[in-house]
Amino acid sequence: MLAIIGLGNPGANYDKTRHNVGFRVIDLMSRRYGIAVSRTRSRALVGEGLAGGQRIALVKPQTYMNLSGESVQDLMRWYKLMPQDILIISDDIDLPPGSVRIRPHGGAGTHNGLRNIIQMTGSDRFPRIRIGVGAPPPQWDLKDWVLSGFGEDQTVMDEALRTAADAADCFITGGIDLAMNRFNKRQHAQPTV
């Protein structure tokens, strides 16, 4: 069993915000695999099914971003998962808008949701996909920035969400190393101006 966990905030008013890119990738995967993410379990919306010959759970924690670890910890117990069986998908203000980075594990950086997951589970060994949403302009408060929409970056972000879903598919069928080799390399291959 693998769990693909997209981070975000519950509620329609957060749907199209920078902080909810993880939820939006889960929505894309739900449509691709025909897995409804509608069952409540471990303080999350969960959908179970098969993808690439693997049993998977698509997960959207409902604890709000900064308490994501509470749900992840409960899900690990319920499904008897190890950190390497879980792929976390989140936004990242330290990456340019539309960029996608895949890592086998690591620290939380500036992300409070990842920080809470590491704190609650006692591990930073989770594979992760980070989707760049860019840093806030100087006049913006960080909270207001991550809870706002994409504006002119919407087209770039839509492509990033599809890329992140493709990378998650690759993780399911081939593991984190293959996903990193395919998708991190592709990001670096972009032409420079």
Secondary structure as GFF3:
##gff-version 3
##sequence-region A 1 193
A	DSSP	beta_strand	2	6	.	.	.	ID=ss1
A	DSSP	three_ten_helix	12	14	.	.	.	ID=ss2
A	DSSP	three_ten_helix	18	20	.	.	.	ID=ss3
A	DSSP	alpha_helix	21	33	.	.	.	ID=ss4
A	DSSP	beta_strand	39	41	.	.	.	ID=ss5
A	DSSP	beta_strand	44	51	.	.	.	ID=ss6
A	DSSP	beta_strand	54	61	.	.	.	ID=ss7
A	DSSP	three_ten_helix	65	67	.	.	.	ID=ss8
A	DSSP	alpha_helix	68	79	.	.	.	ID=ss9
A	DSSP	three_ten_helix	83	85	.	.	.	ID=ss10
A	DSSP	beta_strand	86	92	.	.	.	ID=ss11
A	DSSP	beta_strand	100	103	.	.	.	ID=ss12
A	DSSP	alpha_helix	112	121	.	.	.	ID=ss13
A	DSSP	beta_strand	128	132	.	.	.	ID=ss14
A	DSSP	alpha_helix	142	146	.	.	.	ID=ss15
A	DSSP	three_ten_helix	151	153	.	.	.	ID=ss16
A	DSSP	alpha_helix	154	174	.	.	.	ID=ss17
A	DSSP	alpha_helix	176	188	.	.	.	ID=ss18
###
